[in-house]
Amino acid sequence: MVAYLVPMIFDVPAGQETGAILLFLGVSAAFLIRVWSGNFTVQLFAYNRLDLQNWVDLTNLFVQTSLIVLLFTLFGPDLALVGGAYLAGAVVATGISIVLARQVCLHLQISIRSFDRRRVQELCGMGWWVVINQVGTLLLFQIDLIVVNLLFGATSAGEYSIILQWGLLLRSLAFTLAAVLVPTILTYYSLKQTENLIITTRSAVKLVGLTMALPVGLICGFSSQLLTIWVGTDYTNLAPLLVLLTAHLAINMSVQPLFSVNVAYNRVRVPGLVTMLLGTINLLLAIGIPLVTGWGYYGVAMAGIIALTLRNSLFIPWYTARILNIQTTVYLRALFPGALAAIFIGVVATGTTSVALPLVPMLIIAGVLISLMYGAIVLGLGLTTAEKHLFRSYLPHRWTNLIGRVNRQ
């Protein structure tokens, strides 16, 4: 029913109504299948096989992208083909997750007779608030493009979606970095090693912030040049929007490791309610700011930044500190290194754009040099001994051995 109403709800170009309906059906079905497949990827997480879990996600993305390119080549661009590619990717990834779950967890048995009603209430206790938190998260992260489409039309939504892809990429990077730390955080909680948990999460916030600062700073500093290479000079006027939608992520995404603390202590009700509240505020601001100020989709972007900053940079550090019974500024202080680093990299990157070289070689050379300089500064001066140890503990063994040999020499 909802899919049928898509052309009436959104601004869909003439002649694309059927394709939009099929796209919505395909993406929705793919989402439901991936949610169901979580019953099997949870085994990979429980056994700390995050590498296999990432392979499932990569397979989904690879099948989606490959099919879209193939189908567009054979039949031409069509929204319905995109929906079909998303559905196929979800089915293939789900099949792989089932196979990998059985390999990792040899005693896995699927049977209706194993259903335990007594577990339902226990699971629903936390699960209900997690669902509320996820709905609020959707309002925080996914509502802006819909609002732009409804308020300003398909053309503006297309421009906005171009820039939005960079934010999605950076958020995916932050989620991946934070996921690596989840087993360690849960282990410290189960062993009641609160002091180690505090040290690890504080260091993790700082490390994620410093890691995010590099791509954020480079994207902001090279915004016009990146848009020129990607979509052409006609869209370089969107560079300020690109800076606006990515700059704040150096701070707001660095707190991702703290969400695991809330889950470990089963303190998810208050974060769920706050996320839902701020998601609703984001929706209201996304509509109100453009109408009052006339800022267009820049107002929609500003609404998302305000709501996300209130949750991630203010509430989550404060609430996590309260759970652990420590000073509220412990995690707030860990946010500043990433923010300062992003500003520094952005300024340096902007300064290198005047170098008289062809565009692509200039970006490659400048990006590599800035990355090497930044890495040397962070590893040499920016990290404490505990943070260096945490950083090395998550590197591949070959890298760790190489660093050890270099230090001994």
URLINCOR-V793281 format. One record per residue. N is the residue number from 1. RES is the residue in three letters. PSI is psi in radians with two decimals (NA if undefined). OMEGA is omega in radians with two decimals (NA if undefined). D_FIRST is the distance of its C-alpha to the first C-alpha in whole Angstrom. Layout:
n: (N:N)
res: (RES:RES)
psi: (PSI:PSI)
omega: (OMEGA:OMEGA)
d_first: (D_FIRST:D_FIRST)
This chain:
n: (1:2:3:4:5:6:7:8:9:10:11:12:13:14:15:16:17:18:19:20:21:22:23:24:25:26:27:28:29:30:31:32:33:34:35:36:37:38:39:40:41:42:43:44:45:46:47:48:49:50:51:52:53:54:55:56:57:58:59:60:61:62:63:64:65:66:67:68:69:70:71:72:73:74:75:76:77:78:79:80:81:82:83:84:85:86:87:88:89:90:91:92:93:94:95:96:97:98:99:100:101:102:103:104:105:106:107:108:109:110:111:112:113:114:115:116:117:118:119:120:121:122:123:124:125:126:127:128:129:130:131:132:133:134:135:136:137:138:139:140:141:142:143:144:145:146:147:148:149:150:151:152:153:154:155:156:157:158:159:160:161:162:163:164:165:166:167:168:169:170:171:172:173:174:175:176:177:178:179:180:181:182:183:184:185:186:187:188:189:190:191:192:193:194:195:196:197:198:199:200:201:202:203:204:205:206:207:208:209:210:211:212:213:214:215:216:217:218:219:220:221:222:223:224:225:226:227:228:229:230:231:232:233:234:235:236:237:238:239:240:241:242:243:244:245:246:247:248:249:250:251:252:253:254:255:256:257:258:259:260:261:262:263:264:265:266:267:268:269:270:271:272:273:274:275:276:277:278:279:280:281:282:283:284:285:286:287:288:289:290:291:292:293:294:295:296:297:298:299:300:301:302:303:304:305:306:307:308:309:310:311:312:313:314:315:316:317:318:319:320:321:322:323:324:325:326:327:328:329:330:331:332:333:334:335:336:337:338:339:340:341:342:343:344:345:346:347:348:349:350:351:352:353:354:355:356:357:358:359:360:361:362:363:364:365:366:367:368:369:370:371:372:373:374:375:376:377:378:379:380:381:382:383:384:385:386:387:388:389:390:391:392:393:394:395:396:397:398:399:400:401:402:403:404:405:406:407:408:409)
res: (MET:VAL:ALA:TYR:LEU:VAL:PRO:MET:ILE:PHE:ASP:VAL:PRO:ALA:GLY:GLN:GLU:THR:GLY:ALA:ILE:LEU:LEU:PHE:LEU:GLY:VAL:SER:ALA:ALA:PHE:LEU:ILE:ARG:VAL:TRP:SER:GLY:ASN:PHE:THR:VAL:GLN:LEU:PHE:ALA:TYR:ASN:ARG:LEU:ASP:LEU:GLN:ASN:TRP:VAL:ASP:LEU:THR:ASN:LEU:PHE:VAL:GLN:THR:SER:LEU:ILE:VAL:LEU:LEU:PHE:THR:LEU:PHE:GLY:PRO:ASP:LEU:ALA:LEU:VAL:GLY:GLY:ALA:TYR:LEU:ALA:GLY:ALA:VAL:VAL:ALA:THR:GLY:ILE:SER:ILE:VAL:LEU:ALA:ARG:GLN:VAL:CYS:LEU:HIS:LEU:GLN:ILE:SER:ILE:ARG:SER:PHE:ASP:ARG:ARG:ARG:VAL:GLN:GLU:LEU:CYS:GLY:MET:GLY:TRP:TRP:VAL:VAL:ILE:ASN:GLN:VAL:GLY:THR:LEU:LEU:LEU:PHE:GLN:ILE:ASP:LEU:ILE:VAL:VAL:ASN:LEU:LEU:PHE:GLY:ALA:THR:SER:ALA:GLY:GLU:TYR:SER:ILE:ILE:LEU:GLN:TRP:GLY:LEU:LEU:LEU:ARG:SER:LEU:ALA:PHE:THR:LEU:ALA:ALA:VAL:LEU:VAL:PRO:THR:ILE:LEU:THR:TYR:TYR:SER:LEU:LYS:GLN:THR:GLU:ASN:LEU:ILE:ILE:THR:THR:ARG:SER:ALA:VAL:LYS:LEU:VAL:GLY:LEU:THR:MET:ALA:LEU:PRO:VAL:GLY:LEU:ILE:CYS:GLY:PHE:SER:SER:GLN:LEU:LEU:THR:ILE:TRP:VAL:GLY:THR:ASP:TYR:THR:ASN:LEU:ALA:PRO:LEU:LEU:VAL:LEU:LEU:THR:ALA:HIS:LEU:ALA:ILE:ASN:MET:SER:VAL:GLN:PRO:LEU:PHE:SER:VAL:ASN:VAL:ALA:TYR:ASN:ARG:VAL:ARG:VAL:PRO:GLY:LEU:VAL:THR:MET:LEU:LEU:GLY:THR:ILE:ASN:LEU:LEU:LEU:ALA:ILE:GLY:ILE:PRO:LEU:VAL:THR:GLY:TRP:GLY:TYR:TYR:GLY:VAL:ALA:MET:ALA:GLY:ILE:ILE:ALA:LEU:THR:LEU:ARG:ASN:SER:LEU:PHE:ILE:PRO:TRP:TYR:THR:ALA:ARG:ILE:LEU:ASN:ILE:GLN:THR:THR:VAL:TYR:LEU:ARG:ALA:LEU:PHE:PRO:GLY:ALA:LEU:ALA:ALA:ILE:PHE:ILE:GLY:VAL:VAL:ALA:THR:GLY:THR:THR:SER:VAL:ALA:LEU:PRO:LEU:VAL:PRO:MET:LEU:ILE:ILE:ALA:GLY:VAL:LEU:ILE:SER:LEU:MET:TYR:GLY:ALA:ILE:VAL:LEU:GLY:LEU:GLY:LEU:THR:THR:ALA:GLU:LYS:HIS:LEU:PHE:ARG:SER:TYR:LEU:PRO:HIS:ARG:TRP:THR:ASN:LEU:ILE:GLY:ARG:VAL:ASN:ARG:GLN)
psi: (-0.81:-0.72:-0.70:-0.52:-0.04:-0.82:-0.42:-0.53:-0.77:2.84:1.69:2.28:2.58:2.37:-0.13:0.20:-0.85:-0.74:-0.68:-0.69:-0.81:-0.61:-0.80:-0.75:-0.77:-0.79:-0.72:-0.78:-0.71:-0.71:-0.78:-0.68:-0.74:-0.62:-0.79:-0.63:-0.21:-0.36:-0.35:-0.61:-0.31:-0.52:-0.70:-0.67:-0.76:-0.59:0.21:0.64:1.10:-0.42:-0.74:-0.64:-0.69:-0.57:-0.64:-0.81:-0.70:-0.66:-0.77:-0.82:-0.71:-0.79:-0.76:-0.95:-0.79:-0.77:-0.69:-0.82:-0.80:-0.85:-0.66:-0.65:-0.70:-0.73:-0.11:2.84:2.34:2.28:-0.61:-0.62:-0.61:-0.77:-0.72:-0.67:-0.71:-0.74:-0.77:-0.72:-0.71:-0.71:-0.81:-0.80:-0.64:-0.75:-0.74:-0.67:-0.63:-0.77:-0.82:-0.65:-0.70:-0.55:-0.70:-0.76:1.59:-0.47:0.28:2.15:2.28:2.00:2.43:-0.45:-0.29:-0.06:2.21:1.91:-0.49:-0.39:-0.32:-0.86:-0.69:-0.75:-0.68:-0.43:-0.98:-0.67:-0.64:-0.76:-0.54:-0.69:-0.78:-0.73:-0.69:-0.66:-0.76:-0.65:-0.67:-0.71:-0.53:-0.73:-0.46:-0.11:-0.36:-0.72:-0.64:-0.77:-0.73:-0.73:-0.77:-0.65:-0.64:-0.06:3.02:-0.62:-0.83:-0.66:-0.65:-0.75:-0.75:-0.67:-0.52:-0.83:-0.58:-0.48:-0.60:-0.70:-0.70:-0.70:-0.80:-0.67:-0.67:-0.68:-0.79:-0.73:-0.69:-0.77:-0.74:-0.62:-0.55:-0.52:-0.21:-0.86:-0.68:-0.77:-0.79:-0.61:-0.80:-0.66:-0.80:-0.53:0.02:0.59:1.26:-0.69:-0.77:-0.63:-0.75:-0.80:-0.76:-0.80:-0.67:-0.77:-0.64:-0.73:-0.77:-0.76:-0.73:-0.72:-0.79:-0.61:-0.77:-0.48:-0.60:-1.01:-0.61:-0.84:-0.72:-0.73:-0.75:-0.76:-0.59:0.46:-0.89:-0.74:-0.72:-0.71:-0.62:-0.77:-0.68:-0.93:0.01:2.91:-0.33:-0.29:0.20:-0.30:-0.20:0.03:-0.76:-0.63:-0.66:-0.76:-0.76:-0.72:-0.24:-0.53:-0.74:-0.29:-0.38:-0.50:-0.91:-0.45:-0.21:-0.27:0.10:-0.67:-0.39:-0.38:-0.51:-0.49:-0.75:-0.72:-0.75:-0.70:0.09:0.74:1.20:-0.14:-0.92:-0.82:-0.64:-0.79:-0.73:-0.73:-0.75:-0.73:-0.83:-0.53:-0.71:-0.73:-0.70:-0.77:-0.78:-0.73:-0.64:-0.53:-0.73:-0.79:-0.85:-0.65:-0.62:-0.74:-0.39:0.37:-0.09:-2.50:-0.16:-0.59:-0.65:-0.77:-0.72:-0.65:-0.78:-0.67:-0.74:-0.87:-0.75:-0.66:-0.70:-0.68:-0.97:-0.80:-0.29:-1.00:-0.88:-0.82:-0.71:-0.79:-0.69:-0.73:-0.64:-0.69:-0.73:-0.02:0.87:3.04:2.45:-0.29:-0.08:-0.86:-0.48:-0.69:-0.52:-0.21:-0.46:-0.70:-0.75:-0.70:-0.81:-0.69:-0.70:-0.72:-0.78:-0.83:-0.71:-0.74:-0.79:-0.76:-0.73:-0.67:-0.47:-0.16:-0.24:-0.03:2.35:1.33:2.74:2.65:-0.94:-0.87:-0.65:-0.78:-0.72:-0.86:-0.83:-0.73:-0.76:-0.81:-0.76:-0.71:-0.77:-0.77:-0.77:-0.76:-0.71:-0.71:-0.79:-0.84:-0.56:-0.66:-0.37:-0.18:2.51:3.03:-0.75:-0.67:-0.64:-0.69:-0.75:-0.72:-0.80:-0.52:-0.32:0.09:2.67:2.61:-0.64:-0.70:-0.73:-0.76:-0.68:-0.77:-0.70:-0.72:-0.67:-0.75:-0.63:-0.51:NA)
omega: (-3.14:3.13:-3.14:-3.09:-3.09:3.13:3.13:-3.10:-3.05:3.09:-3.10:3.12:-3.13:-3.14:-3.11:-3.04:-3.13:3.10:3.12:3.12:3.14:3.06:3.13:3.12:-3.12:-3.13:3.13:3.11:3.11:3.12:-3.13:3.12:3.14:3.07:3.12:-3.13:3.04:3.05:-3.12:3.09:3.10:3.07:3.13:3.12:-3.09:3.13:3.10:3.05:-3.14:3.09:3.12:3.10:3.10:3.09:3.08:3.14:3.12:3.09:3.10:-3.12:-3.12:3.14:3.11:-3.05:-3.11:-3.13:3.11:3.13:-3.11:-3.10:3.09:3.13:-3.08:-2.99:-3.10:-3.10:3.13:-3.14:-3.14:3.12:3.09:3.10:3.10:3.12:3.11:3.14:3.13:3.11:3.14:-3.14:-3.13:-3.14:3.12:3.10:3.13:3.14:3.11:3.13:-3.11:3.12:3.12:3.11:-3.11:-3.12:-3.00:-3.10:3.13:3.11:3.13:-3.12:3.10:3.14:3.13:-3.14:-3.10:-3.12:-3.10:-3.13:-3.03:-3.12:3.13:-3.14:-3.10:3.14:3.09:-3.04:-3.13:-3.13:3.05:3.10:3.11:3.11:-3.13:3.09:3.08:3.11:3.07:3.12:3.14:-2.97:-2.95:-3.01:-2.98:-3.13:3.10:3.14:3.12:3.12:-3.09:-3.07:-2.95:3.04:-3.04:-3.12:3.10:3.11:3.09:3.09:-3.11:-3.11:3.08:-3.12:-3.08:-3.11:3.13:3.09:3.10:3.12:-3.12:3.10:3.09:3.09:-3.14:3.12:3.14:3.12:-3.13:-3.11:3.13:-3.06:-3.05:-3.14:3.14:3.14:3.14:3.11:3.10:3.10:-3.10:3.12:-3.14:3.09:-3.03:-3.12:3.09:3.11:-3.14:-3.14:-3.10:-3.11:3.09:3.10:-3.13:3.11:3.14:-3.11:3.11:3.11:3.12:3.10:3.14:-3.09:-3.09:3.12:3.12:-3.14:3.14:3.13:3.13:-3.11:-3.12:-3.01:-3.12:-3.11:3.13:3.12:3.11:-3.13:-3.00:-3.02:3.07:-3.06:-3.13:-3.06:3.12:3.08:3.11:-3.12:3.09:3.10:3.10:3.09:-3.10:-3.05:-3.10:-3.02:-3.06:-3.08:3.08:3.10:-2.98:3.13:-3.09:-3.12:-3.09:3.13:-3.08:3.13:3.12:3.10:3.11:3.14:-3.12:-3.13:-3.12:3.08:-3.05:-3.10:-3.11:3.07:3.11:3.13:-3.14:3.12:3.11:3.13:-3.11:3.04:3.09:3.09:3.10:3.12:-3.13:3.12:-3.14:3.08:-3.02:-3.07:3.12:-3.11:-3.10:-3.02:-3.07:-3.10:-3.12:-3.10:2.98:3.08:3.08:3.11:3.14:3.10:3.13:3.14:-3.13:-3.09:-3.12:3.12:3.10:-3.13:-2.98:-3.02:-3.13:-3.03:-3.04:3.07:3.13:-3.07:3.11:3.09:3.11:3.10:-3.08:3.10:3.09:-3.13:-3.07:-3.11:-3.07:-3.11:3.10:3.13:-3.12:-3.14:-2.98:-3.13:3.13:-3.14:3.14:3.13:3.13:3.11:3.14:-3.12:3.13:3.13:3.14:-3.14:3.11:-3.14:-3.11:-3.09:3.13:3.14:-3.07:3.07:3.01:-2.94:-3.07:3.09:3.13:-3.14:-3.13:-3.11:-3.13:-3.14:3.13:-3.12:3.12:3.14:3.13:3.12:-3.13:3.12:3.13:3.14:-3.10:-3.11:-3.10:-3.00:-2.94:-3.05:3.01:3.13:3.13:-3.14:3.07:3.12:3.12:3.14:-3.10:-3.09:-3.13:3.04:3.01:-3.07:-3.14:3.11:-3.14:3.13:3.12:3.12:3.14:3.14:3.11:-3.12:3.14:3.12:NA)
d_first: (0:4:5:5:7:9:12:12:12:14:18:17:20:20:20:18:14:14:15:13:10:12:14:11:10:14:15:12:14:17:17:16:19:21:21:22:25:26:28:30:30:32:35:36:36:38:40:40:39:37:38:37:33:34:34:31:29:31:30:27:28:30:28:25:28:30:27:26:29:30:27:28:31:31:28:28:25:22:18:17:20:20:17:19:22:20:19:22:24:22:23:27:27:26:28:31:30:31:34:36:35:37:40:40:39:42:41:37:36:33:33:31:35:35:32:34:33:35:34:30:32:33:31:28:31:31:27:26:27:27:23:24:26:23:20:23:24:21:21:25:24:21:20:23:21:18:21:23:20:19:23:25:23:22:26:26:24:25:28:27:26:29:31:28:29:32:31:29:32:34:32:31:35:35:33:35:38:37:36:40:41:39:41:44:43:42:45:47:45:46:50:50:51:50:52:51:48:48:50:48:45:47:48:45:43:46:46:42:43:46:44:41:43:44:41:40:44:44:40:41:45:44:41:42:43:40:38:41:41:37:35:39:41:38:36:39:39:36:38:39:35:35:38:36:33:36:39:38:36:40:40:36:36:39:38:36:39:39:35:37:39:37:35:39:40:37:37:33:32:34:32:29:29:31:28:25:28:29:25:24:28:27:23:26:28:26:25:29:31:30:30:34:36:34:34:31:29:32:31:28:30:33:30:29:33:34:31:32:35:35:34:35:39:40:38:37:41:42:40:41:45:45:43:46:49:50:51:47:49:49:46:46:49:47:45:47:49:45:45:49:48:45:47:50:48:47:50:52:49:49:53:53:51:54:56:57:55:52:49:47:51:51:48:49:52:51:48:51:54:52:50:53:55:52:52:56:56:53:55:58:58:55:54:56:58:55:52:54:54:50:49:52:50:47:48:49:52:54:53:54:58:58:58:60:63:63:63:66:68)
